[in-house]
Amino acid sequence: MLEKKIYSEEVFLQRHKSISDKIKETEAAMSRLQNEIEEELRRRKHQQTIVPKVRAVLDSYNSLDDAEQKNHLLKSVIEKVLFIRKKEWTKKDQFEIEVIPRFPI
């Protein structure tokens, strides 16, 4: 269009910059989406290995009598447990527990 004198050089440069900006935005969005896809695939892979491991822990937990063995079994799938109790909570049973798994979910 520039060579045929339909666009002036200013219009050409403006349109070129606009199109280049859109291409860069699209490439950045594609990169973000690719990262999200990879993260989701990692999560699904972890879930396929995590679920059987947790199920095995739950199935064998009640069959154990020794507290130390139960503790060791739970530690194989739990990183830590946070006990949260706010000062304004006055009842004994008013608390929150957050369980942090040993593996990424």
C-alpha positions as CSV (number, residue, x, y, z in Angstrom):
1,M,0.0,0.0,0.0
2,L,2.9,2.3,0.7
3,E,4.5,1.6,-2.7
4,K,1.2,2.2,-4.4
5,K,1.0,5.5,-2.6
6,I,-2.3,4.5,-0.9
7,Y,-0.7,5.0,2.5
8,S,1.6,7.8,3.5
9,E,4.8,6.8,5.2
10,E,3.3,8.0,8.5
11,V,0.2,5.9,8.2
12,F,2.4,2.9,7.2
13,L,4.7,3.3,10.2
14,Q,1.7,3.7,12.5
15,R,-0.1,0.6,11.1
16,H,3.2,-1.3,11.2
17,K,3.8,-0.4,14.9
18,S,0.2,-1.3,15.8
19,I,0.4,-4.7,14.1
20,S,3.8,-5.3,15.7
21,D,2.4,-4.5,19.1
22,K,-0.5,-6.9,18.6
23,I,1.9,-9.6,17.5
24,K,4.1,-9.1,20.6
25,E,1.0,-9.2,22.8
26,T,-0.3,-12.4,21.2
27,E,3.1,-14.0,21.5
28,A,3.2,-13.1,25.2
29,A,-0.3,-14.5,25.7
30,M,0.7,-17.7,24.0
31,S,3.7,-18.0,26.2
32,R,1.6,-17.5,29.3
33,L,-0.9,-20.1,28.1
34,Q,1.8,-22.6,27.3
35,N,3.2,-22.2,30.9
36,E,-0.3,-22.7,32.3
37,I,-0.8,-25.8,30.2
38,E,2.6,-27.2,31.4
39,E,1.6,-26.4,35.0
40,E,-1.7,-28.2,34.7
41,L,0.0,-31.2,33.1
42,R,2.4,-31.4,36.1
43,R,-0.6,-31.1,38.5
44,R,-2.4,-34.0,36.8
45,K,0.7,-36.1,36.8
46,H,1.1,-35.5,40.5
47,Q,-2.5,-36.3,41.1
48,Q,-2.1,-39.7,39.4
49,T,0.7,-40.6,41.8
50,I,-0.6,-38.8,44.9
51,V,-4.1,-40.3,45.1
52,P,-2.9,-43.9,45.3
53,K,-0.3,-43.0,47.9
54,V,-2.8,-41.1,50.1
55,R,-5.3,-44.0,49.7
56,A,-2.7,-46.5,50.8
57,V,-2.0,-44.3,53.9
58,L,-5.7,-44.0,54.8
59,D,-6.3,-47.8,54.2
60,S,-3.4,-48.9,56.5
61,Y,-3.7,-46.1,59.2
62,N,-6.5,-47.8,61.1
63,S,-4.8,-51.2,61.1
64,L,-1.8,-49.9,63.0
65,D,-1.8,-49.8,66.8
66,D,1.5,-48.0,67.4
67,A,1.2,-44.2,67.5
68,E,4.7,-43.8,66.3
69,Q,4.0,-45.9,63.2
70,K,0.8,-43.9,62.5
71,N,2.8,-40.7,62.9
72,H,5.4,-41.9,60.5
73,L,2.7,-43.0,58.0
74,L,1.0,-39.6,58.2
75,K,4.4,-37.8,57.8
76,S,4.9,-39.6,54.5
77,V,2.1,-37.5,53.0
78,I,1.8,-34.4,55.2
79,E,4.5,-31.7,55.4
80,K,3.0,-29.8,58.3
81,V,-0.3,-29.0,60.0
82,L,-1.1,-25.4,61.1
83,F,-3.3,-24.9,64.1
84,I,-4.9,-21.4,63.9
85,R,-6.8,-19.9,66.8
86,K,-7.6,-16.2,66.9
87,K,-7.7,-14.3,70.1
88,E,-11.3,-13.2,69.6
89,W,-12.4,-16.8,69.4
90,T,-13.4,-17.8,73.0
91,K,-14.9,-21.3,72.5
92,K,-12.6,-24.2,72.9
93,D,-13.7,-25.8,69.7
94,Q,-13.2,-22.6,67.7
95,F,-10.1,-23.1,65.6
96,E,-8.9,-23.8,62.1
97,I,-6.5,-26.4,60.9
98,E,-4.6,-26.1,57.6
99,V,-2.9,-29.3,56.3
100,I,0.1,-28.7,54.1
101,P,0.7,-31.8,51.9
102,R,4.2,-33.1,51.3
103,F,3.8,-32.9,47.6
104,P,2.6,-30.1,45.3
105,I,-1.0,-30.2,44.3
